[in-house]
Amino acid sequence: YRYKDGSFQSESCFEGYHQKGVVQLCFSRDGKQLFSVGATYTVAVYCCDPADKRCGRMIGSSQGPKGRVFHCAALSSADAGPTRTYATCGEKHIWLWTVEKSGALKSAPVKKLDKYRNRSFLCVCGVGGQGGLLVGTGDGDVIFCSAAGALGGKFEAPQVHASAVNAAWSTPSGRLALTGDKDGKIVLWSCLGAELFELASFALPDGDPVRALCLSPD
């Protein structure tokens, strides 16, 4: 959909690839691509750029790793360069997907996750520079990493959550991020390069679980 003349108007309909339902969606940071994940961990990328002759069509697809997938996100625009990169996470894995200009889709796991081999990774967002990721686990940890492994010399962010981290979100620049947990705690992070700092924390009045997060555009 595109908002035009006071209402949302349908522009494209993508169908026919994911056979058992779509479980996750995200746009690239520039809004020119749509990344989708199917229930059987099929992955597809669609062109949404009106200036591109491929607009409205699937430009790449692949099969994900074994295990359930819980979340996907685009890396921040500062990290994308001439290509666009997305992350997926789920049971025992964090996976990166790079879309080349031609539409070719390449994938690789985040390395050196042996310590977290049996974890469930519930949410992910792109942060800072160096292809950074912020990933929340079912045990309450927040992992700060890149494709090569740990950022800043260690995987763990400061221990600020005491329950499952259900939601993560970052600004387009990747400099600010939010995480929220099962007990209703929300943490605001500053992400600069390989440095991660807690800026503030908030609690929902009734302690309800946090399911989704975002900041206002300003």
Disulfide bonds with the S-S distance in Angstrom:
none
